[in-house]
Amino acid sequence: MASSLTCAGVVWALLSFLCAAASCVGFFMPYWLLGSQMDKPVSFGTFRRCSYPVRDEERQATVMLEQCGRYASFQGIPSLEWRICTVVTGVGCGLLLLVALTALMGCCISDLISRTIGRVAGGIQFVGGLLIGSGCALYPLGWDSEEVRQTCSNISDQFVLGSCEIGWAYYCTGSGAAAAMLVCTWLACFAGKKQKQYPY
């Protein structure tokens, strides 16, 4: 099977896939922020939440429903900052995934990734990582929303966690983006083989 990648390019393709997978899994999972409400564990992502209060008409009380789900609408996301974070991080994950899948195809298809295409792909990865990093930086601005404050002992604020803590999904998303920006972008410069010059 012919490949259009150098040895560094194969490493780039595999690492690109791992970075994209880490960022996408972290983005989708609702474990960016961990806290508790009514003695039940609660977690938030950018557009998902686990455990939320509902009104039990039978007992005439508010109870915690322990299941995960998306917000009912985009406007249902607790803060404007989290809405922006969702869009920016989602676009960044999409770019990383696009480049990773193209790089993996370059392992099997000859003449797919040239030096120039590799460098352009590295630039796209840098932009994707930058977008995800921006989303991660925006996320703490939403900690002052009412929903988060209820979960974090009513003492959380922008960049102040209160009684909550940052979850593994936040770190997973950010580390995937950082590795894509720093390592994959550099490796992409050496990924493609020099194209053969044909005399005409």
Solvent accessible surface area in square Angstrom, and as a share of the most:
residue,aa,sasa,rsa
1,M,196,0.87
2,A,59,0.46
3,S,33,0.21
4,S,5,0.03
5,L,6,0.03
6,T,37,0.21
7,C,117,0.70
8,A,34,0.26
9,G,0,0.00
10,V,57,0.32
11,V,83,0.48
12,W,1,0.00
13,A,0,0.00
14,L,98,0.49
15,L,50,0.25
16,S,2,0.01
17,F,82,0.34
18,L,112,0.56
19,C,6,0.04
20,A,0,0.00
21,A,34,0.27
22,A,30,0.24
23,S,0,0.00
24,C,33,0.20
25,V,77,0.44
26,G,0,0.00
27,F,30,0.12
28,F,107,0.44
29,M,60,0.27
30,P,3,0.02
31,Y,63,0.24
32,W,1,0.00
33,L,1,0.00
34,L,52,0.26
35,G,18,0.17
36,S,62,0.40
37,Q,24,0.11
38,M,97,0.43
39,D,145,0.75
40,K,75,0.32
41,P,96,0.60
42,V,3,0.02
43,S,7,0.04
44,F,0,0.00
45,G,1,0.01
46,T,0,0.00
47,F,35,0.15
48,R,37,0.13
49,R,14,0.05
50,C,12,0.07
51,S,7,0.04
52,Y,66,0.25
53,P,48,0.30
54,V,53,0.31
55,R,130,0.48
56,D,33,0.17
57,E,114,0.51
58,E,166,0.74
59,R,165,0.60
60,Q,114,0.51
61,A,40,0.31
62,T,60,0.35
63,V,38,0.22
64,M,20,0.09
65,L,71,0.35
66,E,101,0.45
67,Q,95,0.42
68,C,58,0.35
69,G,24,0.23
70,R,181,0.66
71,Y,37,0.14
72,A,115,0.89
73,S,61,0.39
74,F,95,0.39
75,Q,130,0.58
76,G,34,0.33
77,I,6,0.03
78,P,31,0.20
79,S,11,0.07
80,L,109,0.54
81,E,42,0.19
82,W,0,0.00
83,R,46,0.17
84,I,71,0.36
85,C,0,0.00
86,T,19,0.11
87,V,81,0.47
88,V,31,0.18
89,T,0,0.00
90,G,24,0.23
91,V,80,0.46
92,G,0,0.00
93,C,6,0.04
94,G,40,0.38
95,L,46,0.23
96,L,2,0.01
97,L,67,0.34
98,L,108,0.54
99,V,5,0.03
100,A,0,0.00
101,L,88,0.44
102,T,40,0.23
103,A,0,0.00
104,L,50,0.25
105,M,98,0.44
106,G,0,0.00
107,C,34,0.20
108,C,67,0.40
109,I,84,0.43
110,S,53,0.34
111,D,126,0.65
112,L,60,0.30
113,I,3,0.01
114,S,15,0.09
115,R,77,0.28
116,T,93,0.54
117,I,81,0.41
118,G,0,0.00
119,R,127,0.46
120,V,84,0.48
121,A,11,0.08
122,G,2,0.02
123,G,35,0.34
124,I,58,0.29
125,Q,1,0.01
126,F,81,0.34
127,V,73,0.42
128,G,0,0.00
129,G,0,0.00
130,L,91,0.45
131,L,50,0.25
132,I,0,0.00
133,G,33,0.31
134,S,48,0.31
135,G,0,0.00
136,C,11,0.07
137,A,62,0.48
138,L,44,0.22
139,Y,1,0.00
140,P,10,0.06
141,L,47,0.23
142,G,0,0.00
143,W,11,0.04
144,D,55,0.29
145,S,14,0.09
146,E,108,0.48
147,E,47,0.21
148,V,0,0.00
149,R,75,0.27
150,Q,80,0.35
151,T,2,0.01
152,C,0,0.00
153,S,66,0.42
154,N,88,0.45
155,I,109,0.56
156,S,0,0.00
157,D,69,0.36
158,Q,73,0.33
159,F,125,0.52
160,V,78,0.45
161,L,52,0.26
162,G,29,0.28
163,S,70,0.45
164,C,9,0.06
165,E,104,0.47
166,I,47,0.24
167,G,1,0.01
168,W,126,0.44
169,A,0,0.00
170,Y,36,0.14
171,Y,131,0.50
172,C,32,0.19
173,T,0,0.00
174,G,23,0.22
175,S,67,0.43
176,G,3,0.03
177,A,2,0.02
178,A,46,0.36
179,A,31,0.24
180,A,0,0.00
181,M,39,0.17
182,L,126,0.62
183,V,63,0.36
184,C,0,0.00
185,T,29,0.17
186,W,153,0.54
187,L,19,0.09
188,A,0,0.00
189,C,44,0.27
190,F,92,0.38
191,A,0,0.00
192,G,0,0.00
193,K,97,0.41
194,K,149,0.63
195,Q,114,0.51
196,K,157,0.66
197,Q,163,0.73
198,Y,141,0.54
199,P,132,0.83
200,Y,244,0.93
